[in-house]
Amino acid sequence: MSLASWFRWNEPPNRISQRSPTEMVVETLMMELSWQMKQAEKQQRERENEYRRMKSGVDYGWLVSYPKHSYDISPGERLQLEDMCTKIHPSYCGPVILRFRQVVAEYEPEAQEVSRLFRSVLQEAAEKIKEEEEAKKLARQWNTKNRTSLSLTTFKSRSRISPFISDIKTISEDVERGTQPNRRVWSMPEFRNTKDF
């Protein structure tokens, strides 16, 4: 073993920044899974010890030494779970962890059942993400469609022509009403013959 592996702090900081957000999400979620599995094992051992203590009336738990981590998922299952983790957007990583912790606290599973619960939480999150993306896509399409139809509606309302209602005065209207038209109504200027010169 080399001394360089002991001094990880001596590694360049750009190594950390080279990881993609997806890799960080996968690593975070898988660390949460392994931690929950360890906790489930610990609780399972405590339940077994309590059962033995109640059955025999004597506590021999201090004599028993347990391995640090006895149960682990298979490599194939680990790859499947990591693949499912890649579908989780970084902004959903926190809510997924909270939901997973909530489910584990609710069911109090054994170590073998934790990965199954983790899988169900990941599937639930992936479906929710997919639904939200589809809803956003539909909203974008709807906004684009409405923006186009709104601009056409505005254009139509501005250029509305009605043959029955008119603000333009005509001679025939004045004749029908029995009024004399004003001399300066029309756009032609009024010419007067002035003989004052």
Protein Blocks (a to p, Z undefined) as FASTA:
>chain_A
ZZklmmmmlpcfklmmmpcfklmmmmmmmmmmmmmmmmmmmmmmmmmmmmmmmmnopack
lmpccdfblbccdfklmmmmmmmmmmpcfklmmmmmmmmmmmmmmnopafklmmmmmmmm
mmmmmmmmmmmmmmmmmmmmmmmmmmmmmmmmmmmmmmcccfkbcfbdcfklmmmnopac
dfklpmbdcddddfkZZ
